[in-house]
Amino acid sequence: MLEKSAKIYVAGHHGLVGSAIWNNLLQRGYTNLVGKSHKELDLLDGVAVKRFFDEEQPDAVVLAAAHVGGIMANLQYRADFIYQNLQIQQNVIGESFRHGVKKLLFLGSTCIYPREAPQPMKEEVLLTSPLEYTNEPYAIAKIAGLKMCESFNLQYGTNYIAVMPTNLYGPNDNFHLENSHVLPAMIRKVYLAKCLNEGDWEAVRKDINLRPVEGVNGNNTNKEILAKLAKFGITPEAVTLWGTGKPLREFLWSEEMADASVHVLLNVDFKDTYKEGEKEVRNCHINVGTGKELSIRELAEKIVKEIGFKGELRWDVSKPDGTLRKLTDVAKLHNLGWHHKVEIDEGIHRLYEWYLKGICINHQTI
């Protein structure tokens, strides 16, 4: 157990998960926290990372920083996804080891599992068959990260734990129409279509002033705004989403991911992640999820209902679906003492409320 006075470095503390982990630690009385923005510390710069560790000497590290995105981004920027994530992990885990960090928590993703993995996915199916092509570079980087943790523990007796969260959503999410994850992107698309459907141009302009779309903001003409939003499947009559809507997905509220992560950081040691006496110690990472799933179509319908969009929901079947099913087996996590509480309907409601609040607050300060 870490002392309340322990200095904890949260890498990626402005991100979706990192910010939630930061707040969770504060709520538990851990106030000696260190965080640096990307401008203050570029984790791709090994010299800068070494200097940071020399100066701060953290007792524990949470590696929540990563280069992430949706299907389109993963397809288009394959080199960025493997190179940047490997570099971040190499620098942070390497310096943690050199500076004698007592505990490290590495955050990965369930996309590490094979495309055809038996469902629900247990930790031991890692590396048993080919990965999903669309996010293979990112998955390989994350597999390398968890193997680094495992290998340092086995060779040097360190205490580095890797957790693999399912699809996350929550406060501080990224609502970029192209590079964000499926749930926040859907909320924004449906919200903008609702505003267009109701002729509420003031709301549309507020939204795109806060988050411009490919250079288009509230100062553009109605015609220019309509043309740009149509490119992303957003019109007054309908919202068009990628694929068939058939893939099944599991979603976890980001603040719950944070709670699970901090639970693991404080209460789980490397020796707890595998069976004693095993000849080959591997797959010591821990799945973090709900163990429940729904189809992308069902998710979209729930979002449409929550937002109150009266238009049509359409599907562009020429676009890829991605993996058809990605459900985690969370028995290991349950055995280590943590269960989720927030179900998907409550989560969608909370995130939409958060999104609307952000638009209002930022509009008032403009």
Protein Blocks (a to p, Z undefined) as FASTA:
>chain_A
ZZfklccddehilbmklmmmmmmmmmnopabbcdddfklocfklmklmmmmmmmnopabd
cdfbccdddfklmmmmmmlmmmmmmmmmmmmmmmmmmnopabdcddddfklpcfklccdd
dfklgokbccdfklmmmmmmmmmmmmmmmmmmmmnopacddddddddddehiafbfklmc
fklmmmmmmmmmmmmmnopaklmmmmmmmmcgehiafkbcfklmmmmmmmnopafkbccd
ehjhlaccddddfklmmmmmmmmmmmpcfklmpcehiabaghkbccddehpacdfklmmm
mmmmmnopabdcdddfkbcebjfbdcddfklmmmnopacfbdfklmmmmmmmmmmmmmmm
mmmmZZ
